[in-house]
Amino acid sequence: MLSNSYGKILSISAPLMLGTFIQSIVMITDAAFLSRYSTTSFDASGNAGLIYVTLFMGLTGLGDGGQIVMARRIGQQKIKQINGYFQSNLITLFFFAFLFYLIIQLLVPGMLYSYSKHTDIAKEQILFLNIRSIGFFVAVLMLSLNAFFMAIGKTWIIMLATALFAGTNIVLDKLLIFGFGDFQPLGIEGAALASVIAEGVAVLVLLAFLLTSKHRSDFQLFEKLEIKVKNILRLLKVGSPLMIQGFFALATWTVFFTWIEQSSSYDLTVSQNIRAVYFLAFVPIFGFGSTTKTYVAQYMDQKNRKLIPQTLKKIQFLTILFLLVFFHGAILYPESLISLINPKEAYLSDSAAVLRIVFGSILIFGFTTPYFQTINGSGNTRVTMIIEITAIVLYLIFAYLFIKVWNWNIYPVWTVEYIYFGAIGLFSILYLRFFDWRKKEY
């Protein structure tokens, strides 16, 4: 059983935070290169990236389901079942990766041309997605391996692989977007290709470590083919609500940015600046959120369940502390943060003002995420799906009113983040307070 000391919590969370931080740096670097290459490419990569990430979050939800189930089996001392769940997770992820690839290749181009106000942005999005969608197949291995390593608490290898991904991506971004020697600039297509290749490097690192480490023999991975329908169904039972809520959470942001694009290309560029910086705030939130799921999943089968609320309070404290470390610039020097993304003077003042507005919503998200992830870790993923969808409905209603009906300017439009994060936190607290979530079996 994992110790819930601050040191142990940090030892598990720190690699995940560093990994998320590295991914944030990659996103910032991508945005910085493309904003200097072309404003159209910058705006298009942001919106196209949201489409890709929306589907990718569906895969991530299934991967998280695998993490929860494997961590639960470890808590139950059912080590021999890990191989079956790992292999079943692989085949499940591959099926959905293929489905999402077909959606982007066959359906998305027509959709983009039908609803985009600016056809040049739509064309650039299609160029990006045609290449970026190949990454779904790389993600099959990456998410399966990440789920296994997080379930056993070995998160440092994920951090190492992410660091190599970041370094590779940054170098390839520079070379492929702007060109080098006789190699012609690829622009937005270069950014997409750089990400796919870099993800492949990360997967090779994860796979090499697994195949050469003792963990393969300890958990009897790949010793025999063990893909079972009952395992797939159990993974889907736990993971599909996470897939659905992850999909709709990002789809909501995709809709939000689409409405902004239809309203004003200037507002879209300002909002893309915010989106790129925003992910710095997710460094501690995602890191400690994944840690919460592992702790709760392992503690669910321990006799002394009072460890769960004790651990939750410690994770909350650490989340807020590290959130202030990573995101304090949104209040103290927002112009400097924005200029890293997009140095064009025309967008700095308005972008900085919006960044200050959303800072409070991020604090709410950081404080309440451990509650939400406690429900996930306990296996009550259908509940978190309902909470997520309810919050999304409220978000979309008010976003539509703000942008389409009342035609607000970009500053108050972003206050819709308070509605979304506040709703998730409130509903999570109410569920944990008034419902018996500790008896879930999976």
TORZA-12197 format. One line per 5 residues: number of its first residue (from 1); their letters; for each residue z negated, y, x of C-alpha. Coordinates in Angstrom, 2 decimals. Layout:
N
NUM) A) Z,Y,X | ...
***
This chain:
442
1) MLSNS) 0.00,0.00,0.00 | 0.87,3.47,1.26 | -2.03,5.74,2.23 | -2.19,8.98,0.24 | -3.52,11.10,3.08
6) YGKIL) -1.79,14.42,3.70 | -0.55,13.08,7.01 | 1.06,10.01,5.45 | 2.60,12.00,2.61 | 4.09,14.38,5.15
11) SISAP) 5.30,11.53,7.35 | 7.35,10.21,4.42 | 8.41,13.59,3.01 | 9.22,15.39,6.26 | 12.32,13.32,7.11
16) LMLGT) 13.57,13.71,3.55 | 12.95,17.45,3.67 | 14.64,17.74,7.01 | 17.54,15.72,5.65 | 17.83,18.03,2.64
21) FIQSI) 17.50,21.05,4.92 | 20.33,19.76,7.06 | 22.44,19.22,3.94 | 21.63,22.80,2.89 | 22.79,24.05,6.27
26) VMITD) 26.01,22.09,5.78 | 26.52,23.70,2.38 | 25.83,27.14,3.81 | 28.20,26.48,6.70 | 30.95,25.25,4.35
31) AAFLS) 30.55,28.36,2.22 | 30.43,30.66,5.25 | 33.64,29.24,6.72 | 35.53,29.32,3.43 | 34.37,32.85,2.50
36) RYSTT) 35.82,34.01,5.81 | 39.01,32.03,5.24 | 39.72,33.10,1.66 | 37.65,34.41,-1.28 | 39.77,32.28,-3.63
41) SFDAS) 39.04,29.15,-1.57 | 35.34,30.09,-1.49 | 35.14,30.42,-5.27 | 37.26,27.31,-5.86 | 35.23,25.13,-3.49
46) GNAGL) 32.05,26.17,-5.27 | 33.27,25.23,-8.73 | 35.10,22.12,-7.54 | 32.04,21.10,-5.56 | 29.99,21.29,-8.75
51) IYVTL) 32.42,18.95,-10.50 | 32.19,16.48,-7.64 | 28.40,16.73,-7.37 | 28.06,16.32,-11.14 | 29.64,12.87,-10.91
56) FMGLT) 27.94,12.16,-7.59 | 24.55,12.78,-9.23 | 25.41,9.97,-11.61 | 25.64,7.66,-8.61 | 22.46,9.18,-7.19
61) GLGDG) 20.61,8.32,-10.41 | 21.61,4.68,-10.04 | 20.53,4.77,-6.39 | 17.17,6.23,-7.43 | 16.82,3.42,-9.95
66) GQIVM) 17.29,0.93,-7.13 | 14.67,2.75,-5.06 | 12.13,2.62,-7.91 | 12.69,-1.07,-8.67 | 12.56,-2.13,-5.00
71) ARRIG) 9.43,-0.05,-4.37 | 7.80,-1.64,-7.43 | 8.62,-5.13,-6.16 | 7.10,-4.25,-2.80 | 3.95,-3.08,-4.58
76) QQKIK) 3.91,-6.41,-6.42 | 4.38,-8.30,-3.12 | 7.61,-9.83,-4.43 | 9.47,-9.40,-1.16 | 12.01,-12.18,-1.77
81) QINGY) 13.49,-10.28,-4.71 | 14.56,-7.29,-2.59 | 17.82,-8.88,-1.37 | 19.00,-9.56,-4.91 | 18.28,-6.04,-6.07
86) FQSNL) 19.89,-4.50,-2.99 | 23.13,-6.44,-3.46 | 23.16,-5.86,-7.21 | 22.70,-2.15,-6.58 | 25.74,-2.18,-4.30
91) ITLFF) 28.06,-3.77,-6.86 | 26.80,-1.50,-9.67 | 27.37,1.62,-7.60 | 30.87,0.47,-6.62 | 31.89,0.05,-10.25
96) FAFLF) 30.84,3.58,-11.17 | 32.29,5.03,-7.95 | 35.70,3.62,-8.89 | 35.33,4.96,-12.44 | 34.45,8.46,-11.23
101) YLIIQ) 37.34,8.43,-8.75 | 39.78,7.67,-11.57 | 38.30,10.47,-13.70 | 38.90,13.05,-10.98 | 42.38,11.80,-10.13
106) LLVPG) 43.65,11.38,-13.69 | 41.70,13.68,-16.02 | 40.21,16.61,-14.13 | 43.46,18.40,-13.04 | 44.62,18.84,-16.62
111) MLYSY) 41.17,19.99,-17.69 | 41.01,22.62,-14.95 | 44.34,24.15,-15.87 | 43.39,24.19,-19.55 | 40.12,26.12,-19.29
116) SKHTD) 40.35,28.15,-16.05 | 41.13,31.82,-16.44 | 42.42,32.11,-12.87 | 45.16,29.53,-12.13 | 44.99,30.13,-8.38
121) IAKEQ) 41.35,29.05,-8.40 | 42.20,26.00,-10.53 | 44.95,24.93,-8.11 | 42.60,25.19,-5.14 | 39.97,23.14,-6.96
126) ILFLN) 42.47,20.31,-7.51 | 43.44,20.31,-3.83 | 39.77,20.02,-2.90 | 38.91,17.28,-5.40 | 41.90,15.06,-4.59
131) IRSIG) 40.44,14.53,-1.12 | 36.72,14.91,-1.83 | 36.74,12.16,-4.48 | 37.30,9.57,-1.73 | 33.67,10.22,-0.86
136) FFVAV) 32.54,8.27,-3.92 | 33.37,5.02,-2.13 | 31.47,6.09,0.99 | 28.52,6.93,-1.27 | 28.25,3.33,-2.47
141) LMLSL) 26.88,2.20,0.89 | 25.04,5.43,1.63 | 23.05,5.50,-1.61 | 22.25,1.78,-1.49 | 20.94,2.05,2.06
146) NAFFM) 19.02,5.25,1.28 | 17.37,3.56,-1.71 | 16.22,0.65,0.44 | 14.86,2.80,3.26 | 13.04,5.13,0.84
151) AIGKT) 11.55,2.16,-1.02 | 9.97,0.85,2.19 | 8.96,4.33,3.36 | 11.29,4.41,6.40 | 12.77,7.82,5.71
156) WIIML) 13.24,8.94,9.30 | 16.45,6.93,9.64 | 17.85,8.81,6.63 | 16.99,12.04,8.44 | 18.80,10.88,11.59
161) ATALF) 21.91,9.87,9.68 | 21.88,13.18,7.80 | 21.60,15.11,11.08 | 24.68,13.34,12.43 | 26.47,14.00,9.15
166) AGTNI) 25.67,17.71,9.44 | 26.77,18.03,13.04 | 30.02,16.19,12.40 | 30.73,18.17,9.24 | 30.16,21.57,10.86
171) VLDKL) 32.44,20.80,13.80 | 35.18,19.36,11.59 | 34.88,22.29,9.16 | 35.65,24.74,11.92 | 38.55,22.69,13.25
176) LIFGF) 40.15,21.63,9.97 | 39.71,24.78,7.89 | 41.04,27.19,10.51 | 43.14,24.76,12.57 | 43.22,24.31,16.34
181) GDFQP) 45.97,24.12,18.93 | 49.11,22.86,17.23 | 47.08,21.59,14.26 | 47.74,23.81,11.22 | 44.87,25.23,9.13
186) LGIEG) 44.08,23.07,6.11 | 41.84,25.57,4.33 | 40.00,24.12,1.37 | 41.51,20.67,1.94 | 40.09,20.73,5.46
191) AALAS) 36.61,21.36,4.06 | 36.93,18.35,1.75 | 38.28,16.08,4.50 | 35.52,17.15,6.90 | 32.84,16.13,4.37
196) VIAEG) 34.36,12.70,3.73 | 34.65,11.88,7.43 | 31.12,13.15,8.15 | 29.68,10.99,5.36 | 31.42,7.99,6.87
201) VAVLV) 29.68,8.68,10.19 | 26.30,8.83,8.44 | 26.93,5.51,6.68 | 27.83,3.80,9.95 | 24.52,4.95,11.45
206) LLAFL) 22.50,3.67,8.47 | 24.32,0.34,8.44 | 24.02,-0.16,12.21 | 20.28,0.48,12.05 | 19.77,-1.96,9.18
211) LTSKH) 21.78,-4.75,10.79 | 19.95,-4.43,14.11 | 16.41,-3.85,12.81 | 13.69,-6.28,11.81 | 13.87,-5.00,8.22
216) RSDFQ) 16.95,-7.09,7.58 | 15.07,-10.31,8.37 | 11.77,-9.16,6.85 | 13.44,-8.61,3.48 | 16.06,-11.36,3.95
221) LFEKL) 18.93,-8.95,3.33 | 22.42,-10.51,3.31 | 21.03,-13.98,4.08 | 22.72,-15.21,0.93 | 24.86,-13.81,-1.85
226) EIKVK) 22.44,-12.92,-4.62 | 24.16,-10.68,-7.15 | 22.59,-11.50,-10.50 | 23.42,-10.20,-13.94 | 19.72,-9.89,-14.82
231) NILRL) 19.15,-7.74,-11.75 | 22.10,-5.51,-12.61 | 20.80,-5.12,-16.15 | 17.31,-4.25,-14.90 | 18.73,-1.70,-12.45
236) LKVGS) 20.82,-0.19,-15.24 | 17.79,-0.08,-17.52 | 15.85,1.95,-14.95 | 18.75,3.78,-13.30 | 21.07,4.63,-16.20
241) PLMIQ) 18.71,7.24,-17.70 | 18.50,8.81,-14.23 | 22.29,8.66,-13.97 | 22.69,10.34,-17.35 | 20.13,13.05,-16.67
246) GFFAL) 21.53,13.73,-13.19 | 25.03,13.95,-14.60 | 24.09,16.32,-17.39 | 21.88,18.47,-15.17 | 24.80,19.25,-12.85
251) ATWTV) 27.35,19.28,-15.66 | 25.31,22.07,-17.19 | 25.62,24.14,-14.03 | 29.35,23.36,-13.97 | 29.66,24.74,-17.49
256) FFTWI) 27.55,27.75,-16.52 | 29.80,28.61,-13.58 | 32.92,27.99,-15.66 | 31.75,30.53,-18.23 | 31.07,33.00,-15.43
261) EQSSS) 34.58,32.40,-13.98 | 36.05,33.08,-17.42 | 34.04,36.30,-17.60 | 34.64,37.82,-14.16 | 35.86,36.70,-10.75
266) YDLTV) 33.45,39.19,-9.18 | 30.47,37.66,-11.00 | 31.70,34.22,-9.95 | 31.66,35.19,-6.27 | 28.16,36.66,-6.61
271) SQNIR) 26.97,33.48,-8.33 | 28.57,31.25,-5.70 | 26.62,33.20,-3.07 | 23.42,32.40,-4.96 | 24.35,28.74,-5.38
276) AVYFL) 24.82,28.28,-1.65 | 21.44,29.84,-0.77 | 19.71,28.16,-3.72 | 19.74,24.78,-2.03 | 17.27,25.95,0.60
281) AFVPI) 14.68,25.90,-2.17 | 15.52,22.28,-2.94 | 14.47,21.18,0.55 | 10.76,20.63,-0.29 | 11.40,20.01,-3.98
286) FGFGS) 13.75,17.07,-3.41 | 11.81,15.77,-0.40 | 8.43,15.64,-2.12 | 10.07,14.58,-5.40 | 11.49,11.41,-3.83
291) TTKTY) 8.14,10.78,-2.15 | 6.38,11.07,-5.52 | 8.59,8.34,-6.99 | 7.81,5.96,-4.12 | 4.05,6.53,-4.32
296) VAQYM) 3.84,6.19,-8.09 | 6.06,3.08,-8.11 | 3.85,1.37,-5.50 | 0.56,2.50,-7.07 | 1.50,1.38,-10.59
301) DQKNR) 0.44,-2.19,-9.77 | -2.74,-1.34,-7.89 | -6.09,-1.80,-9.58 | -7.30,1.69,-8.70 | -4.77,3.88,-10.49
306) KLIPQ) -6.81,7.03,-10.03 | -4.92,7.31,-6.74 | -1.90,8.59,-8.69 | -3.42,11.90,-9.90 | -5.08,12.41,-6.52
311) TLKKI) -1.76,11.96,-4.76 | 0.01,14.16,-7.30 | -2.29,17.12,-6.59 | -1.72,16.79,-2.85 | 2.06,16.64,-3.32
316) QFLTI) 1.98,19.72,-5.56 | 0.08,21.70,-2.96 | 2.44,20.65,-0.19 | 5.52,21.37,-2.31 | 4.50,24.98,-3.01
321) LFLLV) 3.43,25.52,0.60 | 6.73,24.32,2.04 | 8.69,26.07,-0.70 | 7.28,29.39,0.49 | 8.22,28.47,4.05
326) FFHGA) 11.83,27.61,3.23 | 12.62,30.14,0.49 | 10.50,33.23,1.22 | 13.62,35.04,2.39 | 14.77,35.27,-1.23
331) ILYPE) 12.07,37.94,-1.69 | 11.62,39.41,1.78 | 15.18,39.60,3.14 | 17.72,38.42,0.54 | 20.54,40.57,1.93
336) SLISL) 20.28,38.80,5.29 | 20.43,35.38,3.62 | 23.44,36.34,1.53 | 25.29,37.81,4.52 | 25.13,34.40,6.21
341) INPKE) 27.13,33.02,3.29 | 29.44,35.92,2.56 | 29.40,39.01,4.76 | 31.64,41.06,2.46 | 29.76,44.29,1.67
346) AYLSD) 30.99,44.45,-1.93 | 28.89,41.43,-2.95 | 25.67,41.87,-0.93 | 23.62,44.19,-3.15 | 24.23,42.39,-6.44
351) SAAVL) 23.77,38.94,-4.86 | 20.44,39.98,-3.32 | 19.22,41.31,-6.68 | 20.02,38.02,-8.42 | 18.34,36.03,-5.65
356) RIVFG) 15.11,37.96,-6.19 | 15.31,37.26,-9.91 | 15.54,33.47,-9.52 | 12.67,33.20,-7.00 | 10.02,32.83,-9.71
361) SILIF) 11.94,30.09,-11.48 | 12.01,28.08,-8.25 | 8.21,28.32,-7.96 | 7.94,26.90,-11.48 | 10.32,24.08,-10.54
366) GFTTP) 8.36,23.28,-7.38 | 5.03,23.11,-9.19 | 6.25,20.93,-12.07 | 8.65,18.56,-10.27 | 5.84,16.16,-9.20
371) YFQTI) 4.94,15.72,-12.90 | 8.55,14.96,-13.78 | 8.95,12.53,-10.87 | 5.68,10.79,-11.76 | 7.28,9.79,-15.05
376) NGSGN) 10.34,8.54,-13.16 | 8.24,6.62,-10.64 | 6.32,4.92,-13.43 | 9.61,3.52,-14.73 | 9.70,5.66,-17.89
381) TRVTM) 13.13,6.95,-17.00 | 14.28,7.12,-20.62 | 11.56,9.70,-21.21 | 12.74,11.87,-18.32 | 16.27,11.56,-19.67
386) IIEIT) 15.12,12.92,-23.03 | 13.20,15.71,-21.32 | 16.22,16.60,-19.18 | 18.66,16.62,-22.09 | 16.32,18.75,-24.22
391) AIVLY) 15.98,21.28,-21.40 | 19.76,21.24,-20.93 | 20.41,21.96,-24.60 | 18.08,24.97,-24.44 | 19.74,26.10,-21.19
396) LIFAY) 23.26,25.92,-22.63 | 22.31,27.71,-25.85 | 20.82,30.66,-24.03 | 23.51,30.71,-21.31 | 26.16,30.89,-24.04
401) LFIKV) 24.33,33.72,-25.76 | 23.81,35.63,-22.51 | 27.40,35.30,-21.24 | 29.67,34.78,-24.25 | 27.89,36.51,-27.15
406) WNWNI) 25.80,39.31,-25.68 | 28.01,39.83,-22.59 | 25.09,40.57,-20.29 | 25.69,41.55,-16.70 | 25.05,39.03,-13.95
411) YPVWT) 21.38,39.93,-13.28 | 19.75,38.93,-16.59 | 22.19,36.04,-17.05 | 20.44,34.16,-14.22 | 17.07,34.35,-16.02
416) VEYIY) 18.31,31.29,-17.91 | 16.93,29.30,-14.94 | 13.39,30.07,-16.17 | 14.20,28.46,-19.51 | 15.51,25.27,-17.91
421) FGAIG) 12.79,24.73,-15.30 | 10.04,25.87,-17.66 | 11.13,23.41,-20.35 | 11.23,20.47,-17.92 | 7.76,21.29,-16.62
426) LFSIL) 6.20,21.84,-20.04 | 7.59,18.64,-21.58 | 6.60,16.57,-18.52 | 3.01,17.82,-18.62 | 2.74,17.17,-22.35
431) YLRFF) 4.05,13.62,-21.98 | 1.66,12.73,-19.15 | -1.22,14.26,-21.09 | -0.71,12.69,-24.49 | 1.18,9.41,-23.93
436) DWRKK) 0.21,6.18,-22.18 | 2.81,6.05,-19.41 | 0.87,3.66,-17.12 | 1.76,0.42,-18.91 | 5.49,0.47,-18.29
441) EY) 6.87,-2.85,-17.02 | 10.23,-3.17,-15.25
***
